[in-house]
Amino acid sequence: MARIEPKQVQYKHNVKTYLELVKGSWPLFIALLVTTLVIEVSQAIDKFFFKAIIDQGTLFVAGDLSKATYTQLLLLLAASYALVNLIRAVLRWLKIHQLNHLEVTLMKRLKIRFFNHIVQLSHNFHTTNKTGSLISRLIRGSSAIERFTDVIIFSFGPLIFQFATVFFSIIYFDLQSALVVAGIVGVFIAYSFFILRKQIKYKVIANNTEDIEKANISDFFMNIESIKYFGKEDRIMKRYERLAENSKKTRFVFWQYFRWFDAGQTIILGAGTILVIWFPLTKLLAGEMSIGSVVFIYTIFSNLFGPLFSFVHGIRGFYQSMADFESLFRYEQHQNEIKNGSQKKFVVRKGQIEFKELDFNYPKHNKLFRNFSLTINPNSKVALVGHSGCGKTTLVKLLYRLYDPLRGKILIDGKDITQYQQETLRSEMSIVPQEAVLFDDTIFNNIAFSRPSATRKEVLQAIKFAQLDKIIDSFPLKEKTIVGERGVKLSGGEKQRVSIARAVLANKKILVLDEATSALDSKTEHEIQKDLERLMKGRTSIIIAHRLSTIMKADEIIVMQRGKIVQRGTHNELIKIKGRYRELWNLQKGGYIA
């Protein structure tokens, strides 16, 4: 099993982030603590009642107290106990009510805060982090905030309040016993912290192993078709068995530490109880303390047993929450390297695009563009062609600011795109990507995603434009058909048509067609090319194509090789001269460039 080194848990940062999430709910949080305090203090009242029953009962047995007086006292104590118990029940009901309201609010805040942060991180972040891990950590983080709040309200708070109540109650009768109680509590907590500190790093390791397992599960299920097409079910099952075995081993090491809790804590409390009782008994024998006081000291000391074990459970919950917070809260240390400009509103009016003296390379790759320049005139159709890796798609990613160039500028209508908000920049362009990935929603909603304010009539017109109408007419639910995760219920061509309809509905001045017809059969492609030609009229269009027959009518064809422009011109111009384009055309003869 590969060793996974744990990262150091940032306790201070994690607690600070938790308190930031609590901000806005302080009145409720404080009210919850006050309610908890009153409940814990009320636990001591029962013991005072019991002390009074024993002490007065001793006097009654000795004949120093009349039956009528003792009976009257018992009735008064019974009524008082009933009243205290009723108040305690009401307070417990109120406590749970307050806690539920606080926790669901905090969980919502956490999920929104980190979901929004992760969504806004760069394209590079999302291509280097597995989706399964992101989901796992977000869900686990929301569970951790519930657990951490429970720790404060059910473990830390009750012990602190109960210890104060017990300590000051006992000190009234016997200082030595009170000091012994303080010592027992201190040793109990110190021992628990010692074990838990040793255990926490293995919790982080277990979490990391679990994240790897979940990320791979997500990857396996998302590629289930490939697994079945190549008959690799057995191979994948064996890979998952190894992942599950790693999770088992790390979880087992983490859980093994719980053995030491029970043994050590039992010894500490056992020895402590003897010491707590010893001093009151010696005073009882010396005639300096009543039986009721001895019983009171023991019974109120026993009030600490539940809170102590709950506190230890809370410490485990605290460390577990810290570990769970750690894997999620670290994402806030990732900042989007693509910074928003100060200008909020970006409007494309003409659609002129200029790439000026760009230098760019992907992380840990050789430089792709070096001093690259290209101007695309308004309302023109420009095609980018070349072998895979020549930089066609990268230019589009730079235009969309999924990445920023190392040097140089990209201008639209003479405006530097880095001076504007990313979202408003991207909203001024529309794209038909090579891989049409859809939401698990209806066809209608997937198309309307590009312009949520569009009317039903406009969406249906876009559907007709993409020649989807005849296809969805055969579906029982028509445009309300759910497409499945990533559009799995549709064919490649049908998904591409949805993507085209989405771009049609967006109706932007700049249009990018990245292999827009690659998933269509020849007949359908021929039909939809006419519609795309109509769509491109009056727009600045960038066409990325491997199938050269689809770009013959482009105003200009840019032939690229290894991040450089090696040829440019119309199809008729380039086909007549010796060069890279004619080589590609002769190799392809209407097919695809590899």
Secondary structure as the mmCIF struct_conf table of DSSP 4:
data_model
#
loop_
_struct_conf.conf_type_id
_struct_conf.id
_struct_conf.beg_label_comp_id
_struct_conf.beg_label_asym_id
_struct_conf.beg_label_seq_id
_struct_conf.end_label_comp_id
_struct_conf.end_label_asym_id
_struct_conf.end_label_seq_id
HELX_LH_PP_P HELX_LH_PP_P1 GLU A 5 VAL A 9
HELX_RH_AL_P HELX_RH_AL_P1 TYR A 11 VAL A 22
TURN_TY1_P TURN_TY1_P1 LYS A 23 GLY A 24
HELX_RH_AL_P HELX_RH_AL_P2 TRP A 26 VAL A 61
TURN_TY1_P TURN_TY1_P2 ALA A 62 GLY A 63
BEND BEND1 ASP A 64 LEU A 65
HELX_RH_AL_P HELX_RH_AL_P3 LYS A 67 VAL A 119
TURN_TY1_P TURN_TY1_P3 GLN A 120 GLN A 120
BEND BEND2 LEU A 121 LEU A 121
HELX_RH_AL_P HELX_RH_AL_P4 HIS A 123 THR A 128
BEND BEND3 ASN A 129 ASN A 129
HELX_RH_AL_P HELX_RH_AL_P5 THR A 131 ASP A 150
HELX_RH_PI_P HELX_RH_PI_P1 VAL A 151 PHE A 156
HELX_RH_AL_P HELX_RH_AL_P6 GLY A 157 ILE A 171
TURN_TY1_P TURN_TY1_P4 TYR A 172 PHE A 173
HELX_RH_AL_P HELX_RH_AL_P7 LEU A 175 MET A 222
TURN_TY1_P TURN_TY1_P5 ASN A 223 ASN A 223
HELX_RH_AL_P HELX_RH_AL_P8 ILE A 224 TYR A 229
TURN_TY1_P TURN_TY1_P6 PHE A 230 GLY A 231
HELX_RH_AL_P HELX_RH_AL_P9 GLU A 233 GLN A 256
TURN_TY1_P TURN_TY1_P7 TYR A 257 TYR A 257
HELX_RH_AL_P HELX_RH_AL_P10 PHE A 258 LEU A 285
TURN_TY1_P TURN_TY1_P8 ALA A 286 GLY A 287
BEND BEND4 GLU A 288 MET A 289
HELX_RH_AL_P HELX_RH_AL_P11 ILE A 291 SER A 302
TURN_TY1_P TURN_TY1_P9 ASN A 303 LEU A 304
HELX_RH_AL_P HELX_RH_AL_P12 PHE A 305 PHE A 329
HELX_RH_3T_P HELX_RH_3T_P1 ARG A 330 GLN A 333
BEND BEND5 GLU A 337 ILE A 338
HELX_LH_PP_P HELX_LH_PP_P2 LYS A 339 GLY A 341
BEND BEND6 SER A 342 SER A 342
STRN STRN1 GLN A 343 GLN A 343
BEND BEND7 ARG A 349 LYS A 350
STRN STRN2 ILE A 353 PHE A 360
TURN_TY1_P TURN_TY1_P10 PRO A 363 LYS A 364
BEND BEND8 HIS A 365 HIS A 365
STRN STRN3 PHE A 369 ILE A 376
TURN_TY1_P TURN_TY1_P11 PRO A 378 ASN A 379
STRN STRN4 LYS A 381 VAL A 385
BEND BEND9 HIS A 387 HIS A 387
TURN_TY1_P TURN_TY1_P12 SER A 388 GLY A 389
BEND BEND10 CYS A 390 GLY A 391
HELX_RH_AL_P HELX_RH_AL_P13 LYS A 392 LEU A 399
TURN_TY1_P TURN_TY1_P13 TYR A 400 ARG A 401
BEND BEND11 LEU A 402 TYR A 403
BEND BEND12 LEU A 406 LEU A 406
STRN STRN5 ARG A 407 ILE A 412
TURN_TY1_P TURN_TY1_P14 ASP A 413 GLY A 414
STRN STRN6 LYS A 415 ASP A 416
HELX_RH_3T_P HELX_RH_3T_P2 ILE A 417 GLN A 419
STRN STRN7 TYR A 420 TYR A 420
HELX_RH_AL_P HELX_RH_AL_P14 GLN A 422 ARG A 426
TURN_TY1_P TURN_TY1_P15 SER A 427 GLU A 428
STRN STRN8 MET A 429 VAL A 432
BEND BEND13 GLN A 434 GLU A 435
BEND BEND14 ASP A 440 ASP A 441
STRN STRN9 THR A 442 THR A 442
HELX_RH_AL_P HELX_RH_AL_P15 ILE A 443 ALA A 448
TURN_TY1_P TURN_TY1_P16 PHE A 449 SER A 450
TURN_TY1_P TURN_TY1_P17 PRO A 452 SER A 453
HELX_RH_AL_P HELX_RH_AL_P16 ARG A 456 PHE A 465
TURN_TY1_P TURN_TY1_P18 ALA A 466 GLN A 467
HELX_RH_AL_P HELX_RH_AL_P17 ASP A 469 ILE A 472
TURN_TY1_P TURN_TY1_P19 ASP A 473 SER A 474
BEND BEND15 PHE A 475 PHE A 475
TURN_TY1_P TURN_TY1_P20 PRO A 476 LEU A 477
HELX_RH_3T_P HELX_RH_3T_P3 LYS A 478 LYS A 480
STRN STRN10 ILE A 482 ILE A 482
HELX_RH_3T_P HELX_RH_3T_P4 GLU A 485 GLY A 487
TURN_TY1_P TURN_TY1_P21 VAL A 488 LYS A 489
BEND BEND16 LEU A 490 LEU A 490
HELX_RH_AL_P HELX_RH_AL_P18 GLY A 492 ALA A 506
BEND BEND17 LYS A 509 LYS A 509
STRN STRN11 ILE A 510 ASP A 514
BEND BEND18 GLU A 515 GLU A 515
TURN_TY1_P TURN_TY1_P22 ALA A 516 ALA A 519
BEND BEND19 LEU A 520 LEU A 520
HELX_RH_AL_P HELX_RH_AL_P19 SER A 522 MET A 536
TURN_TY1_P TURN_TY1_P23 LYS A 537 GLY A 538
BEND BEND20 ARG A 539 ARG A 539
STRN STRN12 THR A 540 ILE A 544
BEND BEND21 HIS A 546 ARG A 547
HELX_RH_3T_P HELX_RH_3T_P5 LEU A 548 ILE A 551
TURN_TY1_P TURN_TY1_P24 MET A 552 LYS A 553
BEND BEND22 ASP A 555 ASP A 555
STRN STRN13 GLU A 556 GLN A 561
TURN_TY1_P TURN_TY1_P25 ARG A 562 GLY A 563
STRN STRN14 LYS A 564 GLY A 569
HELX_RH_AL_P HELX_RH_AL_P20 HIS A 571 LYS A 576
BEND BEND23 ILE A 577 GLY A 579
HELX_RH_AL_P HELX_RH_AL_P21 ARG A 580 GLN A 588
TURN_TY1_P TURN_TY1_P26 LYS A 589 GLY A 590
BEND BEND24 GLY A 591 GLY A 591
#
